Amino acid sequence: MPVMPATHPIDYGFLDWILAFLPILSVLILMLRFRWGGAEAGAVGWIVALVVAALRFGAGWSLLGYAQLKGLMLTLYVLFIIWTALLFFRVTDDAGAVSAIGAGLPRLTPDRGMQALLLGWVFSSFLQGMGGFGVPVAVTAPLLVGLGFPAVAAIVIPSVGAAWAVTFGSLGLSFFALIGATGLPGEVLAPWTAAMLGLACLACGAATLWTAGGGRTLRAGLVPLILIWITMAGVQYAVVTHGLFSIGSTMGGLIGLAVGVAYARWQGVRLQRTVEPVDHPPSSMPLGWALAPYGLLVAIVLIAQIPPIGDSLDWLTIRAHFPELATARGWVTPAGEGRSISIFGHAGSLLVYASVAAFVLFKARGRYQSGALGRIARGVSKRAIKSSLGTAAMVGMAATMEHAGMIYLLADGIAKITGPAFPLVSPFIGVMGAFMTGSNTNSNVVFANLQQQVAALLGISPLIILAAQTAGGAIGSVFSPAKVIVGCSTVAADEAPVLKGVMRNGMLIVAVLAIATTAAVYLIK
């Protein structure tokens, strides 16, 4: 983390604080007022950060250049996961595996609350673990409409239901961004993050039942809600605290799915009418074959954790050492390494191996129609390019602000204004970042270091605050305007009531997280 030399205190004024906030304010205004996309608004914020850093905070060309190189390494680290997570999803989706799983679940029970839990909470969480990027809503909302749910509820249910799984979803993308932004080991961050998200998991499940049918449905579904919650939250905690960050949400959703299906069968009731898969021809794929690619992925990740194998995969790693950097006003960034990238052992590499294995498996079984490789490639690029540009811009902006001392200045101002009440505010900062960028990953890139520094200034646990940051960002990402638009494109629904429904549920969940954060900070020393 950058530090101020004790012998040269920096005299910052109110104008400095306003200018330090200007890049973030620019992004907020452009996205919320003028409806710009994250890539365009992020690019403007990046430029503003460069100009302010150079003209007001004394960042020279050398410092700015090194800051961009550091940002580039973090960008490549994150983008590698974005592209390969989408690749894995497209490989399985084009073979009909996702539809085969989704189409079988509604047949298990006619109970409205149980259908909402299985599809909108458990299955969408599993999909969030594997792909994210709007996939849970795109897949499950049409299935819920087919079961008779109103269009608005069909979008709100999976949007809120999968929110808890965002941080360790998309193969751990947001969590890896949290690691990169803070410089803290994942093993240190994981326990509190998983605990905070476990609480969010229960709240998301309750919100799913409430949206499906109000208080009566919530009360009737308490038993499966608690049972599945303990399973999903417990499995995710166990997985990520053993270093398997990239499959935390996936394993939680997968085991939760097994428990939910078993509970529905135990009830002894089956849905009489069937629901055909949406956007795919009817699939005869057995459930075991549909789940096979995910089993392959889990096996590959576990094998990569074996020390001799993991060490051999890391034989080719990109590293860069950066010198000590200082602004003309005395802000110093110590010398050190940037984010390293293991070419063959990176989480993205493991996704590539799993994608190739899944493609070969389904190809041998004749699950692909002609032109599958082209469809897969187009599907990946269509979703990844825009999010990649937005991520690159946000990382560049954050790296510039960090090296110029602007993030420290913002942190110092927030610490002085909020004081002991800061833990109540912390999750909402994560929400703001995700709401304005549409991404928990970008929220962590922009605000994680700021939250870390505020916690240090106030003398409270940075691990709890960072868990609140990414948990708030996970919830906030699902009611960002960009995500709502994507959700409404899958079924015929007006965006305004969807946004209202998702935001109402989301803000209640974040309020619960804020109270839990405050209790944890001041009761657990």
C-alpha positions as CSV (number, residue, x, y, z in Angstrom):
1,M,0.0,0.0,0.0
2,P,1.3,3.5,-0.7
3,V,2.6,5.4,2.3
4,M,3.4,9.0,3.2
5,P,6.9,9.6,4.5
6,A,6.7,10.5,8.2
7,T,9.3,13.2,7.7
8,H,7.4,15.0,5.0
9,P,3.7,15.3,5.9
10,I,1.5,16.3,3.0
11,D,-0.7,19.4,3.4
12,Y,-4.0,18.5,1.7
13,G,-6.9,20.9,1.6
14,F,-10.6,20.7,0.8
15,L,-10.0,21.5,-2.9
16,D,-7.6,18.6,-3.1
17,W,-10.3,16.3,-1.7
18,I,-12.8,17.5,-4.3
19,L,-10.4,17.0,-7.1
20,A,-9.4,13.6,-5.8
21,F,-13.1,12.6,-6.0
22,L,-13.6,14.1,-9.5
23,P,-12.7,11.0,-11.5
24,I,-15.2,8.9,-9.6
25,L,-17.8,11.7,-9.7
26,S,-17.3,11.9,-13.5
27,V,-18.1,8.2,-13.8
28,L,-21.1,8.5,-11.6
29,I,-22.6,11.4,-13.5
30,L,-22.0,10.0,-16.9
31,M,-23.5,6.6,-16.1
32,L,-26.4,7.6,-13.9
33,R,-27.4,10.9,-15.4
34,F,-26.4,10.4,-19.1
35,R,-26.7,6.6,-19.2
36,W,-23.2,6.1,-20.6
37,G,-21.8,2.6,-20.6
38,G,-19.1,1.5,-18.2
39,A,-16.4,1.4,-20.9
40,E,-17.1,5.0,-22.1
41,A,-17.6,6.5,-18.7
42,G,-14.6,4.6,-17.3
43,A,-12.4,6.0,-20.1
44,V,-13.4,9.5,-19.2
45,G,-12.8,8.9,-15.5
46,W,-9.4,7.5,-16.4
47,I,-8.5,10.6,-18.4
48,V,-9.7,12.9,-15.6
49,A,-7.6,10.9,-13.1
50,L,-4.5,11.3,-15.2
51,V,-5.0,15.0,-15.6
52,V,-5.8,15.7,-12.0
53,A,-2.9,13.5,-10.8
54,A,-0.4,15.3,-13.0
55,L,-1.6,18.9,-12.5
56,R,-2.7,18.9,-8.9
57,F,-1.0,16.0,-7.1
58,G,2.5,16.2,-8.7
59,A,2.5,12.9,-10.5
60,G,5.2,13.0,-13.1
61,W,5.4,11.1,-16.4
62,S,7.5,8.3,-14.9
63,L,5.1,7.7,-12.1
64,L,2.0,7.8,-14.3
65,G,3.7,5.4,-16.8
66,Y,4.6,2.8,-14.1
67,A,1.1,3.2,-12.7
68,Q,-0.4,2.3,-16.0
69,L,1.9,-0.7,-16.4
70,K,0.8,-2.0,-12.9
71,G,-2.8,-1.4,-14.0
72,L,-2.2,-3.3,-17.2
73,M,-0.9,-6.4,-15.3
74,L,-4.0,-6.4,-13.1
75,T,-6.2,-5.9,-16.1
76,L,-4.7,-8.9,-17.9
77,Y,-5.0,-11.0,-14.8
78,V,-8.8,-10.2,-14.5
79,L,-9.6,-10.3,-18.2
80,F,-8.0,-13.8,-18.5
81,I,-10.8,-15.0,-16.2
82,I,-13.6,-13.0,-17.9
83,W,-12.9,-14.5,-21.3
84,T,-12.3,-18.1,-20.2
85,A,-15.3,-18.2,-17.9
86,L,-17.5,-17.2,-20.8
87,L,-15.7,-19.8,-23.0
88,F,-16.6,-22.5,-20.5
89,F,-20.2,-21.4,-20.3
90,R,-20.6,-21.2,-24.1
91,V,-19.1,-24.7,-24.6
92,T,-21.5,-26.2,-22.1
93,D,-24.5,-24.1,-23.2
94,D,-24.1,-24.8,-26.9
95,A,-24.2,-28.5,-26.2
96,G,-27.5,-28.1,-24.3
97,A,-26.2,-29.0,-20.9
98,V,-27.5,-25.8,-19.2
99,S,-31.0,-26.3,-20.7
100,A,-31.0,-29.9,-19.7
101,I,-30.4,-29.0,-16.1
102,G,-32.8,-26.1,-16.1
103,A,-35.6,-27.9,-17.8
104,G,-35.6,-30.8,-15.4
105,L,-35.9,-28.9,-12.1
106,P,-39.5,-27.5,-12.5
107,R,-40.8,-31.1,-12.9
108,L,-39.9,-32.0,-9.4
109,T,-42.6,-30.0,-7.6
110,P,-45.8,-28.0,-8.2
111,D,-45.1,-25.8,-5.2
112,R,-44.6,-22.2,-6.2
113,G,-42.1,-21.4,-3.5
114,M,-40.0,-24.5,-4.1
115,Q,-39.9,-23.8,-7.8
116,A,-38.6,-20.3,-7.0
117,L,-36.0,-21.6,-4.7
118,L,-34.8,-24.4,-7.0
119,L,-34.6,-22.2,-10.2
120,G,-34.3,-18.6,-9.0
121,W,-32.0,-19.2,-6.0
122,V,-30.1,-22.5,-6.2
123,F,-29.8,-23.0,-10.0
124,S,-29.2,-19.4,-10.7
125,S,-26.5,-19.4,-8.0
126,F,-24.9,-22.4,-9.7
127,L,-25.0,-20.6,-13.0
128,Q,-23.5,-17.5,-11.4
129,G,-20.6,-19.6,-10.2
130,M,-19.9,-20.9,-13.6
131,G,-20.5,-17.9,-15.8
132,G,-22.2,-14.8,-14.4
133,F,-22.4,-11.9,-16.8
134,G,-26.3,-12.0,-16.8
135,V,-26.4,-15.7,-17.5
136,P,-28.5,-16.7,-14.4
137,V,-31.3,-14.3,-15.4
138,A,-31.1,-15.1,-19.1
139,V,-31.5,-18.8,-18.5
140,T,-33.9,-19.0,-15.6
141,A,-36.3,-16.0,-16.2
142,P,-38.0,-17.6,-19.3
143,L,-38.3,-20.9,-17.4
144,L,-40.1,-19.1,-14.5
145,V,-42.4,-17.4,-17.0
146,G,-43.2,-20.8,-18.5
147,L,-44.2,-22.0,-15.0
148,G,-46.7,-19.1,-14.7
149,F,-44.7,-16.5,-12.8
150,P,-45.4,-12.9,-13.8
151,A,-42.6,-11.5,-16.0
152,V,-41.4,-8.9,-13.5
153,A,-41.2,-11.5,-10.7
154,A,-39.5,-13.9,-13.1
155,I,-36.6,-11.4,-13.6
156,V,-36.4,-10.2,-10.0
157,I,-36.2,-13.7,-8.5
158,P,-33.0,-14.9,-10.2
159,S,-31.5,-11.4,-10.1
160,V,-31.7,-11.3,-6.3
161,G,-31.4,-15.0,-5.8
162,A,-27.9,-15.3,-7.4
163,A,-26.5,-12.0,-5.9
164,W,-24.8,-13.7,-3.0
165,A,-22.8,-15.9,-5.4
166,V,-21.3,-13.0,-7.4
167,T,-18.0,-12.5,-5.5
168,F,-16.9,-16.2,-5.9
169,G,-18.9,-16.5,-9.1
170,S,-17.5,-16.3,-12.6
171,L,-14.8,-18.6,-11.3
172,G,-13.8,-16.2,-8.5
173,L,-13.4,-13.2,-10.8
174,S,-14.5,-10.5,-8.3
175,F,-12.5,-12.1,-5.5
176,F,-9.3,-12.2,-7.5
177,A,-9.9,-8.5,-8.3
178,L,-10.2,-7.9,-4.5
179,I,-6.9,-9.7,-4.0
180,G,-5.2,-7.7,-6.7
181,A,-6.6,-4.3,-5.5
182,T,-5.6,-4.8,-1.9
183,G,-2.4,-6.9,-2.2
184,L,-3.7,-9.2,0.6
185,P,-3.5,-13.0,0.2
186,G,-6.7,-14.7,-0.7
187,E,-6.3,-17.1,2.2
188,V,-6.5,-14.1,4.6
189,L,-9.5,-12.5,2.8
190,A,-11.5,-15.6,2.3
191,P,-12.9,-16.4,5.8
192,W,-14.6,-13.1,6.5
193,T,-15.7,-12.7,2.9
194,A,-17.3,-16.2,2.8
195,A,-19.0,-15.5,6.2
196,M,-20.5,-12.2,5.0
197,L,-21.7,-13.8,1.8
198,G,-23.1,-16.6,3.8
199,L,-25.4,-14.1,5.5
200,A,-26.3,-12.6,2.2
201,C,-27.1,-16.1,0.9
202,L,-29.8,-16.5,3.5
203,A,-31.2,-13.0,2.8
204,C,-31.3,-13.7,-1.0
205,G,-33.2,-17.0,-0.4
206,A,-35.7,-15.2,1.8
207,A,-36.1,-12.5,-0.8
208,T,-36.7,-15.1,-3.5
209,L,-39.6,-16.7,-1.5
210,W,-41.1,-13.3,-0.7
211,T,-41.1,-12.2,-4.3
212,A,-42.6,-15.5,-5.3
213,G,-45.6,-15.2,-3.1
214,G,-45.2,-12.9,-0.1
215,G,-45.2,-13.8,3.6
216,R,-47.2,-16.9,3.2
217,T,-44.8,-18.4,0.7
218,L,-41.9,-17.4,2.9
219,R,-43.3,-19.1,6.0
220,A,-44.1,-22.2,4.0
221,G,-40.6,-22.4,2.5
222,L,-38.6,-21.9,5.7
223,V,-37.5,-25.5,6.1
224,P,-36.0,-25.9,2.6
225,L,-34.7,-22.3,2.8
226,I,-32.7,-23.0,6.0
227,L,-31.6,-26.5,4.8
228,I,-30.3,-25.3,1.5
229,W,-28.8,-22.1,3.0
230,I,-26.7,-24.1,5.4
231,T,-25.6,-26.3,2.6
232,M,-24.7,-23.6,0.1
233,A,-23.1,-21.2,2.5
234,G,-21.3,-23.9,4.4
235,V,-19.9,-25.6,1.3
236,Q,-18.7,-22.2,-0.1
237,Y,-17.0,-21.3,3.2
238,A,-15.3,-24.7,3.4
239,V,-14.2,-24.6,-0.3
240,V,-12.8,-21.0,-0.3
241,T,-11.1,-21.3,3.1
242,H,-9.1,-24.2,1.6
243,G,-7.8,-22.0,-1.2
244,L,-10.2,-23.1,-3.9
245,F,-11.5,-19.6,-4.7
246,S,-12.5,-20.2,-8.3
247,I,-15.1,-22.9,-7.5
248,G,-16.6,-21.5,-4.2
249,S,-20.0,-20.5,-5.7
250,T,-20.0,-23.3,-8.1
251,M,-19.6,-26.0,-5.5
252,G,-22.0,-24.2,-3.1
253,G,-24.6,-24.1,-5.9
254,L,-24.0,-27.6,-7.1
255,I,-24.3,-29.2,-3.6
256,G,-27.2,-27.0,-2.8
257,L,-28.9,-28.1,-6.0
258,A,-28.4,-31.8,-4.9
259,V,-29.9,-31.0,-1.5
260,G,-32.8,-29.1,-3.0
261,V,-33.6,-31.8,-5.5
262,A,-33.5,-34.4,-2.8
263,Y,-35.8,-32.4,-0.6
264,A,-38.3,-31.9,-3.5
265,R,-38.3,-35.6,-4.2
266,W,-38.7,-36.3,-0.5
267,Q,-41.9,-34.3,-0.6
268,G,-43.2,-36.9,-3.0
269,V,-44.9,-34.4,-5.3
270,R,-44.1,-33.9,-9.0
271,L,-45.1,-31.3,-11.5
272,Q,-47.6,-32.8,-14.0
273,R,-46.8,-30.5,-16.9
274,T,-43.4,-30.2,-18.5
275,V,-41.4,-27.1,-19.4
276,E,-39.5,-27.1,-22.7
277,P,-36.0,-25.5,-22.7
278,V,-36.0,-22.0,-24.0
279,D,-33.9,-21.0,-27.0
280,H,-32.8,-24.6,-27.5
281,P,-34.5,-27.7,-29.1
282,P,-35.9,-30.2,-26.6
283,S,-33.0,-31.9,-24.9
284,S,-32.7,-35.6,-24.1
285,M,-29.4,-35.2,-22.4
286,P,-29.4,-37.2,-19.1
287,L,-28.7,-35.0,-16.0
288,G,-25.5,-36.9,-15.3
289,W,-24.0,-36.0,-18.7
290,A,-25.2,-32.4,-18.3
291,L,-23.3,-32.1,-15.1
292,A,-20.2,-33.8,-16.3
293,P,-18.4,-30.7,-17.5
294,Y,-18.7,-29.1,-14.1
295,G,-17.4,-32.3,-12.5
296,L,-14.4,-32.0,-14.9
297,L,-13.8,-28.4,-13.9
298,V,-13.9,-29.2,-10.2
299,A,-11.5,-32.2,-10.7
300,I,-9.1,-30.0,-12.7
301,V,-9.1,-27.3,-10.0
302,L,-8.5,-29.8,-7.3
303,I,-5.7,-31.5,-9.2
304,A,-4.0,-28.1,-9.7
305,Q,-3.9,-27.6,-5.9
306,I,-1.6,-30.6,-5.5
307,P,1.8,-29.0,-4.7
308,P,3.9,-30.9,-7.3
309,I,1.3,-30.3,-10.1
310,G,0.6,-26.7,-9.1
311,D,4.3,-25.9,-8.9
312,S,4.9,-27.4,-12.3
313,L,2.1,-25.3,-13.8
314,D,3.7,-22.1,-12.5
315,W,7.0,-22.7,-14.4
316,L,6.2,-19.8,-16.8
317,T,5.0,-16.7,-14.8
318,I,5.0,-13.1,-16.0
319,R,6.4,-10.8,-13.3
320,A,7.5,-7.2,-13.2
321,H,9.4,-5.3,-10.4
322,F,8.6,-1.7,-10.0
323,P,10.8,0.9,-8.4
324,E,9.9,3.3,-5.6
325,L,7.7,6.1,-7.0
326,A,7.0,9.5,-5.5
327,T,4.9,12.5,-6.5
328,A,6.2,16.1,-6.3
329,R,4.0,16.5,-3.2
330,G,5.7,13.7,-1.3
331,W,3.4,10.7,-1.7
332,V,5.5,7.6,-1.9
333,T,4.6,4.2,-3.4
334,P,7.2,1.6,-2.2
335,A,9.1,-0.6,-4.7
336,G,7.6,-4.0,-5.3
337,E,6.2,-6.5,-7.8
338,G,3.0,-6.0,-9.7
339,R,0.3,-8.6,-10.2
340,S,2.0,-11.8,-11.5
341,I,0.4,-14.0,-14.1
342,S,1.0,-17.7,-14.2
343,I,0.5,-18.7,-17.9
344,F,-0.4,-22.3,-17.2
345,G,-1.5,-22.2,-13.6
346,H,-3.8,-19.2,-13.7
347,A,-7.5,-19.7,-13.0
348,G,-8.2,-18.8,-16.6
349,S,-5.8,-21.5,-17.8
350,L,-7.7,-24.1,-15.7
351,L,-10.9,-22.9,-17.4
352,V,-9.3,-23.4,-20.8
353,Y,-8.4,-27.0,-19.9
354,A,-12.0,-27.7,-18.6
355,S,-13.5,-26.1,-21.8
356,V,-11.4,-28.2,-24.1
357,A,-12.2,-31.4,-22.1
358,A,-15.9,-30.6,-22.2
359,F,-15.9,-29.8,-25.9
360,V,-14.2,-33.1,-26.7
361,L,-16.6,-35.0,-24.5
362,F,-19.8,-33.5,-26.0
363,K,-18.4,-33.6,-29.5
364,A,-17.8,-37.3,-29.2
365,R,-21.4,-37.7,-28.0
366,G,-22.7,-35.7,-31.0
367,R,-24.1,-32.9,-28.9
368,Y,-23.0,-30.1,-31.2
369,Q,-24.6,-29.0,-34.4
370,S,-22.7,-27.7,-37.4
371,G,-20.7,-24.5,-36.8
372,A,-20.5,-24.9,-33.0
373,L,-17.0,-23.5,-32.8
374,G,-18.0,-20.3,-34.6
375,R,-21.1,-19.9,-32.4
376,I,-19.1,-20.4,-29.3
377,A,-16.5,-17.8,-30.4
378,R,-19.1,-15.2,-31.3
379,G,-20.9,-15.8,-28.0
380,V,-17.7,-15.2,-26.0
381,S,-16.6,-12.1,-27.9
382,K,-20.1,-10.5,-27.9
383,R,-20.3,-10.6,-24.1
384,A,-16.6,-10.2,-23.2
385,I,-15.4,-7.2,-25.3
386,K,-17.5,-4.5,-23.7
387,S,-17.0,-5.7,-20.2
388,S,-13.3,-6.0,-20.9
389,L,-13.0,-2.4,-22.0
390,G,-14.9,-1.2,-19.0
391,T,-12.7,-3.2,-16.7
392,A,-9.5,-1.9,-18.3
393,A,-10.7,1.7,-17.9
394,M,-11.7,1.3,-14.3
395,V,-8.4,-0.4,-13.4
396,G,-6.4,2.4,-15.2
397,M,-8.3,5.0,-13.2
398,A,-7.9,3.2,-9.9
399,A,-4.1,2.6,-10.4
400,T,-3.6,6.3,-11.3
401,M,-5.5,7.5,-8.2
402,E,-3.7,5.1,-5.9
403,H,-0.2,6.1,-7.1
404,A,-1.0,9.8,-6.9
405,G,-2.3,9.6,-3.3
406,M,-5.8,10.4,-4.3
407,I,-7.4,7.3,-2.8
408,Y,-5.6,7.9,0.5
409,L,-7.0,11.4,0.6
410,L,-10.5,10.2,-0.1
411,A,-10.1,7.5,2.6
412,D,-8.9,10.1,5.1
413,G,-11.9,12.4,4.4
414,I,-14.4,9.5,4.7
415,A,-12.8,8.4,8.0
416,K,-13.1,11.9,9.4
417,I,-16.7,12.4,8.3
418,T,-18.1,9.0,9.3
419,G,-15.8,8.1,12.2
420,P,-17.1,5.1,14.3
421,A,-20.2,4.8,11.9
422,F,-18.0,3.9,9.0
423,P,-18.8,0.1,9.2
424,L,-22.5,1.0,8.5
425,V,-21.4,2.9,5.4
426,S,-18.9,0.3,4.1
427,P,-21.3,-2.1,2.3
428,F,-23.0,0.8,0.6
429,I,-19.7,2.0,-0.9
430,G,-19.5,-1.4,-2.5
431,V,-23.0,-1.0,-3.8
432,M,-22.2,2.4,-5.3
433,G,-19.2,1.1,-7.2
434,A,-21.2,-1.9,-8.6
435,F,-24.2,0.2,-9.3
436,M,-22.3,2.7,-11.4
437,T,-20.1,0.2,-13.2
438,G,-22.5,-2.8,-13.4
439,S,-19.7,-5.0,-11.9
440,N,-18.6,-6.2,-8.5
441,T,-15.2,-6.7,-10.0
442,N,-14.9,-3.1,-11.0
443,S,-16.3,-2.0,-7.6
444,N,-13.5,-3.9,-5.9
445,V,-10.9,-2.4,-8.3
446,V,-12.1,1.1,-7.6
447,F,-13.0,1.1,-3.9
448,A,-11.3,-1.9,-2.2
449,N,-8.0,0.0,-1.6
450,L,-9.9,3.0,-0.4
451,Q,-11.9,0.9,2.1
452,Q,-8.7,-0.8,3.2
453,Q,-7.1,2.5,4.0
454,V,-10.1,3.9,5.8
455,A,-10.1,0.8,8.0
456,A,-6.4,1.4,8.8
457,L,-7.0,5.0,9.6
458,L,-9.8,4.1,12.0
459,G,-8.0,1.2,13.6
460,I,-10.6,-1.4,12.7
461,S,-10.3,-4.8,10.9
462,P,-9.7,-4.3,7.2
463,L,-10.7,-7.9,6.6
464,I,-14.2,-7.3,7.8
465,I,-14.5,-4.0,5.9
466,L,-13.2,-5.6,2.7
467,A,-15.7,-8.5,3.1
468,A,-18.5,-5.8,3.5
469,Q,-17.1,-4.0,0.4
470,T,-17.3,-7.1,-1.9
471,A,-20.6,-8.4,-0.4
472,G,-22.2,-4.9,-0.9
473,G,-20.8,-4.8,-4.4
474,A,-22.2,-8.3,-5.2
475,I,-25.7,-7.2,-4.2
476,G,-25.4,-3.8,-5.9
477,S,-24.2,-5.3,-9.2
478,V,-27.6,-7.0,-9.8
479,F,-29.6,-3.8,-9.7
480,S,-27.3,-1.7,-11.8
481,P,-29.1,-0.3,-14.9
482,A,-27.0,-2.4,-17.3
483,K,-27.9,-5.7,-15.6
484,V,-31.6,-4.8,-15.4
485,I,-31.6,-4.0,-19.1
486,V,-30.1,-7.4,-19.8
487,G,-32.7,-9.1,-17.6
488,C,-35.6,-7.4,-19.3
489,S,-34.3,-8.5,-22.7
490,T,-34.9,-12.1,-21.9
491,V,-38.7,-11.8,-21.3
492,A,-41.2,-9.1,-22.0
493,A,-41.1,-6.8,-19.0
494,D,-40.8,-3.1,-18.4
495,E,-37.5,-2.0,-16.9
496,A,-38.9,0.4,-14.3
497,P,-40.9,-2.1,-12.1
498,V,-38.0,-4.6,-12.4
499,L,-35.5,-2.1,-11.2
500,K,-37.8,-1.1,-8.4
501,G,-38.3,-4.7,-7.3
502,V,-34.6,-5.7,-7.5
503,M,-33.4,-2.5,-5.8
504,R,-36.0,-2.8,-3.0
505,N,-34.9,-6.3,-2.1
506,G,-31.2,-5.5,-2.7
507,M,-31.1,-2.5,-0.4
508,L,-32.8,-4.4,2.4
509,I,-30.2,-7.1,2.1
510,V,-27.4,-4.5,2.1
511,A,-28.9,-2.9,5.2
512,V,-28.7,-6.3,7.0
513,L,-25.0,-6.6,5.9
514,A,-24.3,-3.1,7.2
515,I,-25.7,-4.0,10.7
516,A,-23.7,-7.3,10.6
517,T,-20.5,-5.4,9.6
518,T,-20.9,-3.0,12.5
519,A,-21.6,-5.8,15.0
520,A,-18.6,-7.7,13.7
521,V,-16.2,-4.8,13.9
522,Y,-17.1,-3.7,17.4
523,L,-18.0,-7.0,19.0
524,I,-15.3,-9.3,17.6
525,K,-11.8,-7.9,18.5
